[in-house]
Amino acid sequence: MKHGLLCVSAFALALGSTAGAVQAQGLDELHSKVRVGGKVCMADHFHDGSGSGSTRAAAQRAAINAWIDFTAWEYGRRWGSYAAAVGKSMSCSGGAGSYSCSTSARPCRY
């Protein structure tokens, strides 16, 4: 049993690039934070995401998903909530079935 636990622990350490491992490394501690309501938010650090789609709504979803994916990867799932983020902006361009959007927001966690 002890040997199995050691193997699982070693495997978990080898997966050092997972979102959970990144959060455990404390990369979110590189940025100052402030309280906004019941959330803890990065004080002045923004993350960006961009995406494209055949409709404006699809391009916006793609941009938001890119923001979520990168933020969760870098700081852990707790930080990857676009709904909790503050200071959001979204800009889109295109038309006729080809849109691209970019978003920016400060990550927050509950």
N, C-alpha and C positions, 0 to 999 in steps of 0.2 A: 504494500500500500504506500509506504514511504517513497519507494522508487517511482511509482506512478505519479505521485504528487510532485516530485522533483522534475520529472519529465514535462509535466504540464506547466510548471513554473518556468522552466527553461524555454519552452515553446512560446509562452506568453511574452517573455523578455525578448525573444527573437523577433516578435512582431512589433517592434518598437515604432513603426510608422503608422499604427492604427490611431484613430481619433482618440480613443480612451488613453492610449499611451502618451499621445501628445499632451492631452490635458494633464495627465499625471506628471509630465515634465515641467508644468507650470509656465508654459509660454504665455498664458494670459496675464501672468504677473509682470510681463515686460511693459505693460501699459497701465497708466493711472486710471482709476475708476471713480465713478460718482454714483450716488443713489438717485434714481428717477422713479418716484412713486415707490412701489414695492419691488423694484428691480435694481440690479447692479449693472451699470453700463460703462463701457469704455468712455473715458472722458473726452478724448479728442482723436481716437483712432477709428478710421472708417474702413470698411471692406467694400469691394466692388464686385459686381457680377454682370455678365452680358450674355445675351442670347438672341436667337432669331427664330422666326416662324412665319407661317403663311398668313397669320392674322396678327393684329396688334396684341390681342390677349395672349396668344400662344407665345409670342416673343417676350412679353412681360413675364409669363410663367417661367420661361426658360432662363431669363435673367435672374429671377428670384431664386430658382433652383440652383443656379451657379453660385449665387451668394451663399445660400444655405450650405451647399456641399463644401465649399472652400472654408467657410468659417467653422463649420463642425469639424472638418479635418484638422484645422490648425489649432483650435482651442477646445474641442470636445463638443459633444451633442448639446450640452446645456447652453452653449453660446450660439448655437446654430439656428435659433428661432427668428425668422424674419418678422413674424408677428410681434415679437417682443422688442425688436430693434427700434432705435430712435434716430431722428435726423434723416429719414429716408428721402431719397430723390429718385426719380425715374425719368429717363428721356428716351424717346423712340423716334425712329425715322423710317422712311420707306413707304410703300404702298403697293397696290395691284398684286397682292399675294406674296410680297416679300418685305417683311419688317425686321428691324433689329432694335433692341432696347438695351439700355445700360442702367443699372441701379447702384446706389451707394447708400450705406447706412452704418451707424455705430452699433456694434453687437451689444446685446444685453442678456442677462440671465435672471431667472426668478430665484 
